[in-house]
Structures are given as C-alpha cells and as structure tokens.
C-alpha cells in the first residue's frame, strides 16, 4: 500500500507478481477506515453463511453443468443464469445475443470450421487466436479496444445521462437527487462513472464523469459511484439528498439494519 493514502502501490505489485495475480490484487477493496479483519462467506453477497447457499454450492458441484456450462437444460439450482439473461430489461436482440454467447451458438469461425464452412478457426480481425464466443466478446483486441473506448468517450457519458433523464422523477421541494451509472470491465476491474445531481425543478447542480479505482465487480463500481456523488452533492447542498439506484444489491446494503460482511460494507 502507499504510505500516504489507502491505495495499492500498483507499480510495486506489478513488479512482484504475475500480471493475472496483480490484476486480482489491485481489484481488492481497501477499507477507508481502520477495521478488524473478519471471516466472510464468499458465496453470499452479504458475506454471512447460509445453509441455502451451501446447498446450492454442493448441488452445482455435482451437477452436469459443472462440466458442461453451455447446456441450457440445467438443474433448477442453475436456472439463475438463464433468468438473468431472459428477464433482463434490455432489447430482445441483446437477450438473444447473450443467450447465444452462453450456449456457444454464435456464428463464430470455430463453429463454422466445425461444420466445414471455414478452412480454419483463426480470428480474421486480430489473427491472435481461435475465434470462439469468449474470444469474440472478451479476448479479441478489437473487443477490448471497444470496451475501453466506452469508458473514456465523452459522448458515451452523455448517452448515459440521456438514459437517466428519460426515467427521472423530481425529488420533493428542498431536496436534491443523485443519479449514477457506471461502466465496468470484468477482466481488468477498470471502472468509470457518470453522476448527475439535480434539484426539485430538474436543474442540474453537478455533473461528474470520472474513472473509478479498480473494482471486483459491478456492484462495487456502483457503490463507489454513489459515494462519489454523495460526497460531491454534500458540498453543494445542506438539505436532504436522495440517492436513486437501479441496483437492488446496493439498495439492500444501504438499508440493512446492521452492518453486513460483504465487500460493499467496507
């Protein structure tokens, strides 16, 4: 850690560890205040052990899905991934694309090669590997470049604001409201946030677009964005601040009657 602030010394970490280990270390959240270490159950977002999560973990280990994740005819305890796809509030074509990625049925060169429709299975865009679903969406250099562009492109941030405005409802008189949205790259932990604060008349009091520290997951990125927004709005307003979220996990953490053991509670 850097001695003068609670941040990882990323340069030193990358000198000492392999790149993939360094990426995971830098994603770890460092508590902003001094707290004691405690044991947390990784398979519950609250960090608290439950028999239900242990049962699901055991069932998943015994399920054929553990060896064949591309199958959609899974056991009931594995249905969550398919519900996540088909019940998500996105355009239908996005749901279909996601399902094809999850079931390895995209029209990739590897799938075409298996059916003798291509002479080889090498990605023709980057030429750096077999073009399967994982390569096309995650590993291909062009896919990486596109995702990084969405983190830094100002016009992308403006589109996020426009999306938030369409769903926005004003706070009560004398209150201000904060809306946030984030972009998150799972393979590197890189995150960015767009934050907008408005009064009861819809007047924009603050607008922030910035990179966030490395995060372990999308929920942490959402939580960090909310914290940035609340701190910034507190400097502009003495009244009550409404934090409007579209992430139920973060909302549950904030409304929990007691401190949980999840990463977000740090």
Secondary structure as GFF3:
##gff-version 3
##sequence-region A 1 266
A	DSSP	alpha_helix	10	16	.	.	.	ID=ss1
A	DSSP	alpha_helix	19	27	.	.	.	ID=ss2
A	DSSP	alpha_helix	51	62	.	.	.	ID=ss3
A	DSSP	three_ten_helix	64	66	.	.	.	ID=ss4
A	DSSP	three_ten_helix	76	78	.	.	.	ID=ss5
A	DSSP	alpha_helix	80	86	.	.	.	ID=ss6
A	DSSP	alpha_helix	92	102	.	.	.	ID=ss7
A	DSSP	alpha_helix	109	114	.	.	.	ID=ss8
A	DSSP	alpha_helix	133	134	.	.	.	ID=ss9
A	DSSP	pi_helix	135	139	.	.	.	ID=ss10
A	DSSP	alpha_helix	141	152	.	.	.	ID=ss11
A	DSSP	alpha_helix	154	166	.	.	.	ID=ss12
A	DSSP	beta_strand	176	184	.	.	.	ID=ss13
A	DSSP	beta_strand	191	199	.	.	.	ID=ss14
A	DSSP	beta_strand	204	212	.	.	.	ID=ss15
A	DSSP	alpha_helix	218	234	.	.	.	ID=ss16
A	DSSP	beta_strand	241	244	.	.	.	ID=ss17
A	DSSP	alpha_helix	248	255	.	.	.	ID=ss18
A	DSSP	three_ten_helix	263	265	.	.	.	ID=ss19
###
